[in-house]
Amino acid sequence: MDYTEDYLLNKRVKIFQPISGYRASIDAVFLASLIDSQKIKSGAKILDIGSGTGAVSLCLAHRLKDKKTQIIGLEIQPELVDLANQSATSNGFSNMLHYKLCDIRKKISLTPGSFDVVVTNPPYSDHDMPSPKESKKLAHNMEDFDLTKWLSFSLKMLKPKGIIALINRTEALNQILSAMHNKAGNIKIIPLYSKQGQAAKRIIIMAEKGSHGLTSILPPLYTHNEDGSYSDMAEQILRGAKGFFE
């Protein structure tokens, strides 16, 4: 596979990505920022489901490199698994971060209930017009496995009181909350706006497995200012490598 050498977090993290096909967006960096490094215990186990080119877990590995965390990424596309593992090695993360070829619709080797944190950027829609490029098609459209099943698997892999963090389209909110009903609580919803005055197209969600805590809507994250530049908050996350809650 032909690939490019790109960077995240203002060149703190190197990432290899295919020239044609799925490439990471800023959503991955925002998702990784949700995990508060101050609350992650040393030796914590983190699972990145649908890891793609590894952007989410690479950013996490950078922010958690002093925590002795163990991060595993699961991805269905072998070419992306290979590239992501190359990225992990190139950044010096191979002792804490590894990507596995995995189809979560089938039996897997990982033990349910063994992870402290799950991060996931599920395919956004099962009804959009599929991309003619197979890599993008797999990344953006689910086949025989809808969002509810994806989230059910994600929650199954978490320990009790473990944290799940995900990003998705705003119209998926009802389905996400339904999938978490009686399974997770203390749900935090963060609307993601491109600019003020526009509708939120995406949402970021955190929840705690087995919790009965109330659902709350946090202040929104605006990614851009009116002039097209990044907002202060987005700048701190995307280029300053800051956590959303830090």
Secondary structure, 3 states (H helix, E strand, C coil): CCEEEEEECCCCEEEEEECCCCCCCHHHHHHHHCCCCCCCCCCCEEEEECCCCCHHHHHHHHHCCCCCCEEEEEECCHHHHHHHHHHHHHCCCCCCEEEEECCCCCCCCCCCCCEEEEEECCCCECCCCCCCCHHHHHHHECCCCCHHHHHHHHHHHEEEEEEEEEEEEHHHHHHHHHHHCCCEEEEEEEEEECCCCCCCCEEEEEEEECCCCCCEECCCEECECCCCCECHHHHHHHCCCCCCCC
